[in-house]
Amino acid sequence: MADPNDISGRQFAAARVLLRMSVERLARLTGLDDRTIQAVEDSRVQPAGPAEAVAAMCTALENSGIRFIPDNGGGEGVRLKFSRSESRRLATLEGEGGIVAEDDV
């Protein structure tokens, strides 16, 4: 797991977009309100927000398939933990119906 204090607001926003996850969905996964998530994503400082909010967002996004790439001189970023084919397969499985429950990817 990445150190939540090293993740920028831009990385949080990029991770959510890369997952095609709405703010509302992330709010449900984290127990945070939409305004807190937007404030963290819009932040230009690190840590990007209150420790509890940043940690909850980091955990939820990593559990959903994100890897945070630290700024190691080459620039910060995010990527999917899975290959394209694995991501497509997971999307197919998630869309097959069944009992509605939390995802543990």
Secondary structure, 3 states (H helix, E strand, C coil): CCCHHHCCHHHHHHHHHHCCCCHHHHHHHHCCCHHHHHHHHHCCCCCCCCHHHHHHHHHHHHHCCEEEECCCCCCCEEEECCCHHHHHHHHHHHCCCCCCCCCCC
